[in-house]
C-alpha cells in the first residue's frame, strides 16, 4: 500500500494517485485509467477536441490505452480502432512484430498486429493513443508498427505526459505528471 500520493486534476476529474518506487532513485504516480469510466470519457472528449480531425484509425497498445481508444473512436464517429497486442495469438497469421521497452514493464516486450489490423491501417491516417507517455518507448513501438503496416501517422496523444515527455513537441496531452524521488 502506498504511503505517498499525488493529487491532480485532468479533464475536470480530480484523482489521488499512489506514488510507487520504480527503483532506488525514481518513483512514479500510478495512473490507472482502466475501470475509471468518468475519467476515460472526459479525457477522450478533451483529447478529441485537440487531435487532428482527419484521423481514419486509432492505434493503441494493449492494455491501459484500450478504453481510451474505444471512447475516442466513438466520439470521432469511427467504426474501428486497432490494438497492438503484447503477444502473438494462435489466430494471428503473419503477424507484424516490433520490440517495446517501457519504464513500467520489466525487460523488453513485443507489440504485434494481425493481418486484419494491418489492413485497417494500410493507406490510412493513424492516430496513436496511450494513457501516459513517459520515456516514449511504447509510443516508438506503435510508430514502428503503424509505419511498417503502411499507415500515415497524423498525431500522437495521451492523457498525461510524464517527466521529460512534457518537452516533446510531437505529442498532444492533457496534463503533466512529474517523476518523484524514490523513498
Buried (B, 14 or more C-beta within 10 A) or exposed (E): EBEEEBEBEBBEBEBEBBBBBBEEEEBBBBBEBEEBEEBBBBBBBBBBEEBEEEBBBBBBBBEBBBBBBBBBBBBBEBEEBBBBBBEEEEEBEEBBBBEBBBBBEEEEBBBBBBEEBBBBBBEBBBBBBBBBBBBBBBBBBBBBBBBBBEBBBBBBBBBBBBBEBBEBEEBBBBBEBEBBEBE
